[in-house]
Amino acid sequence: MLEYMTNSQIAALIVGIVFSVISIATTLLAIKYAKKINSFAKVVSLALVAPFIAFAGWLFLIFSFLDGFRKDELLNLIISIILALILVGMIIIVAKALYTKHKDEYEDETDAEVEENEDNIIEAQEENEQTPLLVENTQQEELENKAEEEKEEELESEETSEENVSAASLENEEEKEEEQTGEEEQQESEETSEEVNNEETQEEVNENEEASESEEKEEAEEVEENKEETEENKDIDKEFDEFLETLRKKVEENQNKPTDDNNQ
C-alpha cells in the first residue's frame, strides 16, 4: 500500500499517528493537573495543540486522495489546517458550555474544599497555639524528671561508692590474706626444699663416706695382698737361694773328691 503513496502522504500518515498518541497523553495530563495549573490558556494549549496537529495530518492525508487536491498540495495543507482550527474551536466551545452548565456544582465543590482547607488551617493554628503550652508543660515535666533522675543517680552513686569502698576493703583484706598465705606457702616450700636438700646432701655425704670407706678397705686389702705376695716371693727367693747354696756345696764336694783320689 505504501508503494502507491507519495512522500507527502506517508509523512501525513506518520504525523497523524504520532500526534494522536501524544494528544491522548496530553489530555490525560491536563485532566490530572487542571487544578494545579489554574490557567485556561495553559490547559487549552496542553490539551489541544497535539490534537490540532493530528487533525491537520489526517485531513491532509484524506484530501490527498481526492482528484481536486492531489496535484495542489499547498491548497490541501491550507484547507486541512483551517478545518483543524474549526474542530479545535468547536471543542473549546463545547468545553465552555459544559463548564458553565456545571459551574455551580464545581463552585460548590471548590467552596467545600476551600472550607475544608480553612478548617484544616484553623485547626493547625490552634494546634500550633496549644503546642507551646504543651511544650512548656512537657519541658517542665522533663526538668522535674531530670532533677529527680539526677537525685536518684546521686543516691545510687553514693550507694555504689560505699559498695565500692566496702568491696575494695574486702578485696584488700583478701589480697592481704592471699599474700600472707602465699608467703607462708613460700616459707613452707622453702623449708621443705631445704629439708629435701639437706637430706639429699646427707645422703650424698653418707654415700661418699661409704664409698671412701669401701675404697679404703679395698686399698687395705690390696696392700695386704701385696704384702702377702711379697712375703711369699721372699720365701720363694730364700728357698731358691738355699737350693742354690746346696747345689753349690754339692758341686764343690764333687769337685774336691777327685782331687783327693789323685793325691792318694
Secondary structure, DSSP 8 states (H G I E B T S, - for coil): -GGGS-HHHHHHHHHHHHHHHHHHHHHHHHHHTHHHH--HHHHHHHHHHHHHHHHHHHHHHHHTTSHHHHS-HHHHHHHHHHHHHHHHHHHHHHHHHHHHHTHHHHHHHHHHHHHHHHHHHHHHHHHHHHHHHHHHHHHHHHHHHHHHHHHHHHHHHHHHHHHHHHHHHHHHHHHHHHHHHHHHHHHHHHHHHHHHHHHHHHHHHHHHHHHHHHHHHHHHHHHHHHHHHHHHHHHHHHHHHHHHHHHHHHHHHHHHHHHHHHH-
